[in-house]
Amino acid sequence: MPSLEKKLIRTELKQRQEEGCDIAEIADRINQALHIKASDSVFTALYDELVALPVTESFRYDEPSSLKDIQAARPEGPREFELFLDAEDMYNRIYGGWLGRAAGCALGKPVEGWHKDRIEKYLGDAGALPLTNYIPFEPRAISEKLKASTLDNIHFMDRDDDMDFPVLGLLALEQKGAQLSSRTIANTWLSHMPFGLTYTAEGVAYRNFALSIWPPESALYRNPFREWIGAQIRADIFGYVTPGQPEKAAELAYRDAAISHDKNGIYGEMFVAAMIAAAFALSEAEDIINAGLAEIPQDSRLAEAIQQTQTWCREELSGTRNWQIVWSQINEHYGHYHGVHTINNAALVVLGLYFGNEDYEQGIVTTVLAGWDTDCTAATVGSILGIKLGAAALPEKWIGVLNDRLVSAVRCENDNKISDLARRTAAVAADMQNTDNKPAKPTLDGDASGIWELETGWGTHLLKLDEATIYLIDNELGPFDITASSLNASELKFSFAIDKGDWDFAVDFEGLLHGDTIEGVYYPGPVDVKGRRTSHE
């Protein structure tokens, strides 16, 4: 069996070129190694050398990956909008987002990954052009397993990863609210999502979790898919719970994206989450897209592609209004990216939003007909338009067949009413708003010294960071060495291992200091931890 490095090295080579590295010399050696079927050790060394290549000085983009640097590289823009929605209006909008996403996903699901020309030929042969309803089923062209998402065969939103991830994000938010971390998301995946139903960057991140490689390293280790669309499709829930607050939506999306993606892969999720949050307050596609652009680096490849697409859309909508002309420009400039890359598919989302600005059906249909990752892009467009319009305004033809039902692979969430998911989401949004309105607790910045007594689901623990030890009092175990620790403002992290005789059980803590109290979680778990400082010495 070929090594992991040998399997991934071609994709990594293309990724490094797209990131601005000079790959000419190493590409020759990689191709030679592939030709002669070199040993695994050769590919491991080549892979390490490849990922260590510097970005060339001539690369004209600025693409950081830390939240602080991303925010520093943003353009000026509104970070929050005033809303005038009561609780029922808010629910209607959030329900519209869930329904709009589901219908767009179902429309694109049967032709996922198809090129535009193939979609047009299939629909033409089926007598389904112009497309005014779901995709008809032809068993010789569409797999039987996709039949449940085709015309006259839809009775619910069938299982799809584009719908699994909003549910996973909701679970994480219900657990931690605005305090959720990248590790919260990772743990939620491990607890609720089957590994076999994760793909590309998500599958890599999941594999890395199993190897105890945690965020943000989980996004980078042997992950050539780190700028593909996977993070972008996970954005919606973070916009749903931050209505009118694109900056906050983008920050939450960052914590999610950083477990599996880098650079433009992260920006894609931040861009979409910000657009969704803004769609609660704004009605024009241009304004919604600009609110998304305001949360990502202005000199990134993604921002450039979005702005170019905006220009093409404006020009075409003022003239013949032919979306296919815009598509041709997108394909010419960004068609070299993989069919599930963030950048080209984000451009199609922008296309769908402009041409569907006043018409939900036009938005999702245009996006699907444009091809590439059709279930993902149409789901995103449907979600944004659903938030903007609200559930009550969505066409019955598109949402009625779903029967308010979502089937999911997420453990304990396999069969849900979409309306119930919307109500749960609205409850999280309200809780987060209430939290925002509470006075900030005093924090102890830069000092976790002394002795801490921690009450945990595993009993009482005594933490002595000055000595780098922890004792499990109730179990009469310890001391165990603290193997790593950090304090960033009021956020404390530390790790230790419990000696189980023949093996060590590794434990990680993430939490916040509030004066002489501490609150957080142990992983694996999560196991709630609350404590107080008993001594400063």
C-alpha positions in Angstrom: 0.0 0.0 0.0 1.4 3.4 -0.9 2.3 5.8 1.9 0.2 8.7 2.9 2.8 11.1 1.4 2.8 9.3 -1.9 -1.0 9.4 -2.1 -1.2 13.1 -1.4 2.0 14.6 -2.9 0.5 15.5 -6.3 -2.3 17.4 -4.7 0.1 19.1 -2.3 2.3 20.1 -5.3 -0.6 21.9 -6.9 -1.6 23.4 -3.6 1.8 24.8 -3.0 1.9 26.3 -6.5 -1.4 28.0 -5.9 -0.1 29.4 -2.6 2.7 31.2 -4.5 5.7 28.8 -4.2 8.2 28.0 -7.0 7.7 24.3 -7.5 9.6 23.8 -10.7 12.7 22.1 -9.4 11.0 19.9 -6.8 8.2 19.0 -9.2 10.8 17.3 -11.4 12.1 15.3 -8.5 8.6 14.3 -7.4 7.6 13.2 -10.9 10.8 11.2 -11.2 10.2 9.5 -7.8 6.6 8.6 -8.9 8.0 7.2 -12.2 10.5 4.9 -10.6 8.2 4.0 -7.7 10.6 5.3 -5.1 10.4 4.1 -1.5 8.1 5.6 1.1 11.0 7.3 2.9 11.8 9.2 -0.3 8.2 10.5 -0.6 8.2 11.5 3.1 11.3 13.5 2.6 10.0 15.1 -0.6 6.7 15.9 1.1 8.4 17.6 4.0 10.6 19.6 1.7 7.5 20.6 -0.4 5.5 21.9 2.6 8.5 23.9 3.8 8.9 25.9 0.5 8.7 29.6 1.0 6.1 31.8 -0.8 8.0 33.7 -3.5 8.5 37.5 -3.1 6.8 38.0 -6.4 3.5 36.5 -5.1 1.2 39.6 -5.0 -1.3 38.4 -2.4 -1.3 38.7 1.4 -2.9 35.6 2.9 -2.4 35.2 6.7 -4.1 32.5 8.7 -4.3 33.7 12.3 -7.5 35.6 13.3 -5.5 38.6 14.5 -3.6 38.9 11.2 -6.8 38.2 9.1 -8.6 41.0 10.9 -5.6 43.4 10.4 -5.7 42.7 6.6 -9.4 43.4 6.2 -10.8 46.5 4.4 -12.9 49.1 6.2 -16.5 48.0 6.5 -19.5 47.8 8.7 -19.1 45.2 11.5 -22.6 45.3 12.9 -26.1 46.3 11.7 -29.1 47.4 13.7 -32.0 45.0 13.6 -35.7 45.5 14.2 -36.9 41.9 14.4 -39.1 40.5 17.2 -38.7 36.9 18.3 -41.1 35.4 15.8 -39.6 37.4 12.9 -36.2 36.2 13.9 -37.4 32.6 14.0 -39.0 33.0 10.5 -35.7 34.3 9.1 -33.7 31.5 10.7 -36.2 28.9 9.6 -35.9 30.4 6.1 -32.2 29.9 6.2 -32.5 26.2 7.2 -35.2 25.6 4.6 -33.5 27.6 1.9 -30.2 25.7 2.4 -32.0 22.4 2.3 -33.8 23.1 -0.9 -30.7 24.4 -2.6 -28.7 21.4 -1.5 -31.4 19.0 -2.7 -31.5 20.7 -6.1 -27.8 20.4 -6.6 -27.2 17.0 -5.0 -28.0 14.8 -8.1 -25.5 16.6 -10.3 -22.8 17.3 -7.7 -19.4 17.7 -9.4 -20.8 17.9 -12.9 -19.5 20.5 -15.3 -21.9 23.0 -16.7 -22.0 21.5 -20.1 -22.8 18.0 -18.8 -25.7 19.4 -16.7 -27.1 21.3 -19.6 -27.0 18.2 -21.9 -28.6 16.0 -19.3 -31.5 18.5 -18.7 -31.9 19.1 -22.4 -32.2 15.4 -23.1 -34.7 15.1 -20.3 -36.8 18.0 -21.6 -36.1 19.9 -18.3 -34.8 23.2 -19.8 -35.4 25.8 -18.7 -35.0 24.3 -15.2 -38.0 25.3 -13.1 -38.1 22.4 -10.6 -35.9 19.7 -9.1 -33.6 17.6 -11.3 -35.5 14.7 -13.0 -34.2 11.1 -12.4 -32.6 9.1 -15.2 -31.1 5.9 -13.7 -28.5 5.5 -16.5 -27.0 8.9 -15.5 -27.8 9.5 -11.9 -27.0 7.0 -9.1 -29.9 5.2 -7.4 -28.7 6.5 -4.1 -29.4 10.0 -5.3 -32.9 9.3 -6.4 -34.4 10.7 -3.1 -33.2 14.1 -4.2 -34.8 14.1 -7.6 -38.1 15.4 -9.0 -41.2 13.6 -7.7 -39.0 11.5 -5.4 -38.3 14.0 -2.6 -40.1 13.4 0.7 -37.5 14.9 3.0 -34.0 16.4 2.9 -31.8 13.4 2.4 -28.6 13.0 4.3 -25.8 15.2 2.9 -22.6 16.5 4.5 -23.8 20.1 3.6 -26.6 19.6 6.1 -24.7 17.5 8.6 -22.3 20.3 9.4 -24.9 22.9 10.4 -26.3 20.4 12.8 -22.8 19.7 14.2 -22.2 23.4 14.6 -25.5 23.8 16.4 -24.6 21.1 18.9 -21.3 22.8 19.6 -23.0 26.1 20.0 -25.6 24.6 22.3 -22.8 23.3 24.5 -20.5 26.4 24.6 -22.3 29.3 23.0 -20.0 32.2 22.1 -17.2 30.5 24.1 -16.9 27.6 21.7 -13.3 26.9 20.6 -11.8 25.0 17.8 -11.3 22.1 20.2 -15.0 22.2 21.0 -15.8 21.7 17.3 -13.2 18.9 17.0 -14.6 17.1 20.0 -18.2 17.5 18.6 -17.1 15.8 15.4 -15.5 12.9 17.2 -18.5 12.4 19.4 -21.2 12.8 16.7 -19.9 12.3 13.2 -18.9 9.0 11.6 -15.3 9.3 10.2 -16.4 7.5 7.0 -18.7 10.3 6.1 -16.1 13.0 6.1 -14.2 13.9 3.0 -11.1 15.7 1.8 -10.0 18.3 4.4 -12.6 17.2 7.0 -11.4 13.6 6.6 -7.8 14.7 7.0 -8.6 16.7 10.2 -10.6 13.8 11.6 -7.6 11.5 11.0 -5.4 14.0 12.7 -7.6 14.2 15.7 -7.3 10.4 16.0 -3.6 10.9 16.0 -3.9 13.5 18.8 -3.0 16.3 16.4 -5.3 19.1 17.5 -6.2 22.5 16.1 -4.6 24.4 14.5 -2.0 21.8 13.6 -4.9 19.4 12.5 -5.5 21.7 9.6 -2.0 21.6 8.2 -0.5 18.1 8.8 -0.6 16.2 5.5 -3.6 18.2 4.3 -3.4 19.3 0.7 -7.1 20.0 0.7 -6.8 22.9 3.1 -8.1 25.5 0.7 -11.0 23.4 -0.7 -14.7 24.1 0.0 -15.2 22.1 3.1 -15.0 24.9 5.6 -17.1 27.2 3.4 -20.0 24.7 3.6 -19.9 24.8 7.5 -20.4 28.5 7.8 -24.1 28.9 7.9 -24.9 28.1 11.5 -22.5 30.8 12.7 -24.3 33.4 10.7 -27.7 32.1 11.9 -26.8 32.7 15.5 -25.3 36.2 15.0 -28.0 38.1 13.2 -26.8 41.5 12.1 -23.3 40.9 13.4 -21.0 39.8 10.5 -17.8 40.4 12.4 -18.9 38.1 15.2 -20.2 35.5 12.7 -16.8 35.5 11.0 -14.9 35.1 14.3 -17.0 32.0 15.2 -16.6 30.7 11.7 -12.8 31.2 12.0 -12.7 28.9 15.1 -14.5 26.2 13.0 -12.5 26.6 9.8 -9.1 26.6 11.6 -9.5 22.9 12.5 -9.3 21.8 8.9 -8.4 24.7 6.6 -5.8 27.4 6.0 -5.7 30.7 4.2 -8.4 31.0 1.5 -10.1 27.9 3.0 -10.6 29.8 6.2 -11.6 33.0 4.4 -14.4 31.1 2.5 -16.1 30.2 5.8 -15.7 33.6 7.3 -17.0 35.3 4.1 -20.2 33.2 4.0 -20.9 33.4 7.7 -20.6 37.2 7.6 -22.9 37.4 4.5 -25.5 35.3 6.3 -25.4 37.5 9.4 -25.7 40.6 7.3 -28.6 39.2 5.3 -30.8 39.6 8.4 -30.4 43.4 8.0 -29.6 44.0 4.3 -31.8 43.3 1.2 -29.4 43.9 -1.7 -27.0 41.2 -2.9 -24.2 43.8 -3.5 -24.5 45.0 0.1 -24.6 41.5 1.6 -21.5 40.4 -0.4 -19.6 43.6 0.6 -20.3 42.8 4.2 -18.7 39.4 3.7 -15.7 40.9 1.9 -15.2 43.3 4.9 -14.3 40.2 7.0 -11.5 38.7 4.9 -8.1 39.9 3.8 -8.5 42.5 1.0 -5.4 41.3 -0.8 -6.3 37.6 -0.9 -7.0 35.5 -4.0 -10.6 35.0 -2.7 -11.3 38.7 -2.3 -10.0 39.3 -5.8 -12.2 36.6 -7.3 -15.3 37.9 -5.4 -14.6 41.5 -6.5 -14.0 40.5 -10.1 -17.3 38.5 -10.1 -19.1 41.5 -8.7 -17.9 43.6 -11.6 -18.9 41.0 -14.2 -22.4 40.6 -12.6 -23.0 44.4 -12.4 -22.0 44.8 -16.0 -24.2 41.9 -17.2 -27.2 42.9 -15.1 -27.1 46.4 -16.6 -27.2 44.9 -20.1 -28.4 41.5 -21.5 -28.8 39.9 -18.0 -27.3 36.7 -19.3 -25.7 34.8 -16.3 -23.8 32.5 -18.7 -21.6 35.4 -19.8 -20.6 35.9 -16.2 -20.0 32.2 -15.9 -17.7 32.2 -18.9 -15.6 34.9 -17.2 -15.5 32.9 -14.0 -14.5 29.8 -15.8 -11.8 31.5 -17.8 -10.2 33.1 -14.7 -10.8 30.5 -12.0 -11.7 27.3 -13.8 -8.1 26.1 -13.2 -9.0 25.4 -9.5 -10.3 22.0 -8.5 -14.0 21.5 -8.8 -14.4 21.6 -5.0 -12.0 24.5 -4.3 -13.2 27.5 -2.3 -12.3 30.2 -4.7 -14.1 29.2 -7.9 -17.2 27.9 -6.1 -17.4 31.1 -4.0 -17.5 33.0 -7.3 -20.5 31.0 -8.3 -22.2 31.8 -5.0 -21.8 35.5 -5.8 -23.2 34.8 -9.3 -26.2 33.1 -7.8 -26.8 35.9 -5.3 -26.7 38.7 -7.9 -29.0 36.9 -10.3 -31.3 35.7 -7.5 -31.4 39.0 -5.6 -35.2 39.2 -5.9 -36.0 35.6 -6.8 -35.1 32.6 -4.7 -35.7 30.1 -7.5 -33.6 32.1 -9.9 -30.8 32.1 -7.4 -30.6 28.4 -6.7 -31.3 27.4 -10.3 -28.6 29.6 -11.7 -26.1 28.4 -9.2 -26.8 24.7 -10.0 -26.7 25.2 -13.7 -23.2 26.8 -13.3 -21.8 23.4 -12.2 -18.9 22.4 -10.0 -19.8 21.7 -6.4 -23.5 22.2 -7.0 -25.0 21.0 -3.8 -22.6 23.1 -1.8 -23.0 26.3 -3.8 -26.8 26.2 -4.2 -27.1 25.3 -0.5 -25.2 28.5 0.4 -27.1 30.7 -2.0 -30.4 29.2 -0.8 -29.4 29.8 2.8 -28.6 33.5 2.3 -31.7 34.1 0.3 -33.7 32.2 2.8 -32.4 34.4 5.6 -33.2 37.5 3.6 -36.7 36.5 2.6 -37.8 34.4 5.6 -39.5 31.0 5.5 -43.0 32.4 4.9 -41.8 33.9 1.6 -40.1 30.9 0.2 -41.8 29.2 -2.8 -43.9 26.2 -1.6 -42.7 24.3 -4.7 -39.2 24.2 -3.4 -39.7 23.7 0.4 -43.1 21.8 0.6 -41.7 18.5 -0.7 -39.2 18.5 2.1 -42.0 18.0 4.6 -40.1 19.9 7.3 -37.8 16.9 7.7 -34.0 16.5 7.6 -32.2 13.2 7.7 -28.7 13.4 9.0 -25.7 11.2 9.8 -25.1 13.1 13.0 -25.4 10.8 16.0 -28.6 11.4 18.0 -29.8 13.9 15.3 -30.5 11.4 12.6 -34.1 12.6 11.9 -35.2 16.1 12.7 -37.9 18.5 11.9 -36.3 21.5 10.2 -38.5 23.8 12.2 -37.2 22.3 15.4 -33.6 22.9 14.3 -34.6 26.5 13.5 -36.1 27.0 17.0 -33.1 25.6 18.7 -30.9 27.9 16.5 -33.1 30.9 17.5 -32.7 30.0 21.1 -28.9 29.9 20.8 -29.0 33.3 19.0 -31.1 34.8 21.8 -28.8 33.4 24.5 -25.7 34.8 22.7 -27.4 38.2 22.4 -28.2 38.1 26.2 -24.6 37.2 26.9 -23.4 40.1 24.8 -25.6 42.5 26.9 -24.2 41.3 30.3 -21.4 43.3 31.9 -18.0 41.7 31.3 -16.6 39.8 34.2 -13.3 40.9 35.6 -10.5 38.8 34.3 -7.0 38.0 35.6 -4.7 38.7 32.8 -1.4 36.9 32.8 -1.5 35.2 36.2 -2.6 31.6 36.9 -0.2 31.1 39.8 -1.0 29.4 43.0 -3.1 26.4 43.9 -6.4 25.6 42.2 -9.1 23.2 43.4 -11.0 21.9 40.4 -14.4 20.2 40.6 -14.8 17.9 37.5 -16.9 15.1 36.3 -13.9 12.9 37.2 -13.8 14.1 40.8 -11.8 16.8 42.6 -8.4 17.8 41.2 -5.7 19.9 42.7 -3.8 22.0 40.1 -0.4 23.5 40.9 0.8 25.3 37.7 3.8 26.7 39.5 5.0 23.1 40.1 3.5 21.9 36.7 1.6 19.1 38.5 -2.0 18.0 39.0 -3.4 15.6 41.7 -6.6 13.6 41.4 -7.7 13.9 45.0 -10.8 11.7 45.0 -8.9 8.9 43.3 -5.8 9.4 45.4 -3.7 9.6 42.2 -0.8 11.8 41.3 1.0 14.0 41.0 1.0 13.9 37.2 3.2 16.3 35.3 1.6 19.1 33.3 3.2 18.5 29.9 2.1 21.8 28.2 0.4 25.0 29.3 -0.4 28.4 28.0 -2.2 31.6 29.1 -3.4 34.0 26.5 -5.2 36.9 28.1 -7.7 35.0 30.3 -7.7 31.8 28.2 -5.9 29.0 30.0 -4.8 25.7 28.4 -2.9 22.8 29.9 -2.3 19.1 29.2 -1.4 16.1 31.4 -1.5 12.3 31.2 -2.9 9.9 33.7 -0.8 6.8 34.2 -2.9 3.8 33.5 -0.1 1.3 34.0 0.6 0.1 30.5 -0.5 3.3 28.8 -1.1 7.0 29.5 -4.5 8.6 29.2 -3.9 12.1 27.7 -6.1 14.9 28.9 -6.3 18.5 27.6 -8.0 21.4 29.4 -9.4 24.6 27.8 -11.0 27.3 29.9 -11.2 30.9 31.1 -10.0 32.7 34.2 -12.3 35.0 36.0 -10.4 36.5 38.9 -9.9 33.6 41.3 -12.3 31.3 39.5 -11.8 29.1 36.5 -14.3 27.4 34.2 -13.7 25.2 31.2 -13.7 21.6 30.0 -11.5 18.5 29.9 -11.0 16.6 26.6 -11.7 13.9 25.6 -15.2 14.5 26.8 -16.2 17.2 27.1 -16.1 17.0 30.9 -17.1 20.3 32.6 -14.5 21.8 35.0 -15.1 24.5 37.5 -12.6 25.7 40.1 -11.3 28.3 42.5 -7.9 29.5 43.5 -7.3 28.4 47.1 -3.9 29.9 47.5 -1.7 32.4 45.6 1.5 30.8 46.9 
